[in-house]
Amino acid sequence: IIQLQHGAHRLGRRNDADMARWRAYGLGQFIHWGLYSIPAGEWNGKMYNGAAEWIRTWKEVSPQAYDSLIYRFNPTKFNPDSWAAVAKQMGVKYVTITTKHHDGFCLWPSKFTDFTVANSPYKKDIIGPLVKAYDKQGIDVILYFSVMDWHNPDWRYDIKTRDDSIAFNRFKQFTRNQLLELLTQYPSAKGLWFDGTWDKSWVKQAAFADSLETEMRKLHPGLIIGSRFRADEYGKRHFDSNGNLMGDYEQGWERKIPEKITDVHGNDWDCVMTIPENQWGYAKTWQGHIKTADELLEMLAKCVSLDGNFVLNFGPKPDGTLRAEELSLAKAIGDWMTVNKEAIYNGEYAGFIKQDWGYFIKSTASNKIYMLVFNIPVSGVLRVATPSHMAIRKAYGLDNAASNYTSEEIGSSTYFIHPNQQITPKKPFVIVLETGEEAKGQTGGYEKAKT
Ligand SMILES: C[C@@H]1N[C@@H](C(=O)NCc2ccccc2)[C@H](O)[C@@H]1O
């Protein structure tokens, strides 16, 4: 064990009500919106092949020209209630919205910089109306904040000289001021989603970041902050020098999903996912594979089955509307959630052996076990191996056919679930298992082989 001042301050999961609420979300929405939405991956008629929100770093783009986009930010069609209504229909329980991305442009009228919506043609605060609209729909809000700020002249990638140190100390105060400002202006926010914290300059600020995190938690009791905010005094990020998770949940699953339960080390976590391979801000043309609704539903099921939340990203257009592809995916996901949401909300790892047909999710609300089926076996029957001494009492479908199923015990703690009619679904579907303790002494006479 290494003595740490600025490592993890808690071992294991948070066990308070605020975190239990976060843990139960299952499905979330990410929103990346800002100046980068205007060029949308194109500059002087050429397509940038990186992520659209990183276009300022392209050698073809002068930072000053990029920063002048502030004079073109005027989302006349922005209607936060319509975004919140789309999210509601989709079935998301929380939204993570960019307050300030790496480019430093603030979607709220911050007092600590001029590079905000207040000095754009739009003039008005974006974050406040968004928080209000989502709160009205009963959708919780998490504020995304990038520590790295390319616009701020005091930002440094590393601290090499005394001048760097003087500048970066100003930057640290600026960052603290903005974060306290956000928590004060938008007190209904449930948490902060930090990004842009990988550079050496910030990684060297273990003590400052640790005390700032403590200050924010004191200002906003219950605040949820992930593992990407700070490093320990040895520069370790996400997991400290003793291998313990810093923050309240693991924030390493960006555009990737854990394979098995041991990959998540008993921690809470979220997976943040793009619809194309890697575009967060609005990009005029999406290159490569665009994920389908069924792919996204399977990612959602997999995340919840492994104790995580799945957060799907939307990149609104510069005029404030959502693009057609995102609207249709939100609708398809929402239609599926309307029928199957009880398998997702309050979902947790069920402890069953993974089967090829899909995913098990246990509900903390009902103790029911849900089978989320994505692949029908050639045999047409679905195998279930229960944790030992757990018997299956009943099996029924969640879809409107309320198709029912018969369970057949085929071995010790092993069952076949037989559909009572030919299942030829075109969409993933859910079977509910009601289970119970195997009667004492009742074994199906299954004898283990002696080997
Ligand atoms: C949530 C995403 N995080 C930002 C990002 O670029 N992260 C990954 C990354 C980190 C370091 C170099 C390149 C890319 C993206 O711009 C999104 O905001």
The ligand as an SDF file (V2000), in Angstrom:
LIG
                    3D

 18 19  0  0  0  0  0  0  0  0999 V2000
  -16.3830   12.7900  -24.7370 C   0  0  0  0  0  0  0  0  0  0  0  0
  -15.3650   13.0080  -25.7940 C   0  0  0  0  0  0  0  0  0  0  0  0
  -14.0390   13.3460  -25.2660 N   0  0  0  0  0  0  0  0  0  0  0  0
  -13.3410   14.1920  -26.2450 C   0  0  0  0  0  0  0  0  0  0  0  0
  -12.0560   13.5020  -26.7010 C   0  0  0  0  0  0  0  0  0  0  0  0
  -11.5160   13.8710  -27.6810 O   0  0  0  0  0  0  0  0  0  0  0  0
  -11.6530   12.4830  -26.0150 N   0  0  0  0  0  0  0  0  0  0  0  0
  -10.7170   11.4950  -26.5600 C   0  0  0  0  0  0  0  0  0  0  0  0
   -9.4010   11.9860  -26.9280 C   0  0  0  0  0  0  0  0  0  0  0  0
   -8.4420   12.2430  -25.9620 C   0  0  0  0  0  0  0  0  0  0  0  0
   -7.1790   12.6510  -26.3460 C   0  0  0  0  0  0  0  0  0  0  0  0
   -6.8810   12.8370  -27.6950 C   0  0  0  0  0  0  0  0  0  0  0  0
   -7.8580   12.6010  -28.6610 C   0  0  0  0  0  0  0  0  0  0  0  0
   -9.1090   12.1890  -28.2840 C   0  0  0  0  0  0  0  0  0  0  0  0
  -14.3170   14.3270  -27.3990 C   0  0  0  0  0  0  0  0  0  0  0  0
  -14.1310   15.5370  -28.1030 O   0  0  0  0  0  0  0  0  0  0  0  0
  -15.6710   14.2110  -26.7030 C   0  0  0  0  0  0  0  0  0  0  0  0
  -15.9250   15.4090  -25.9650 O   0  0  0  0  0  0  0  0  0  0  0  0
  1  2  1  0
  2  3  1  0
  2 17  1  0
  3  4  1  0
  4  5  1  0
  4 15  1  0
  5  6  2  0
  5  7  1  0
  7  8  1  0
  8  9  1  0
  9 10  1  0
  9 14  2  0
 10 11  2  0
 11 12  1  0
 12 13  2  0
 13 14  1  0
 15 16  1  0
 15 17  1  0
 17 18  1  0
M  END
$$$$
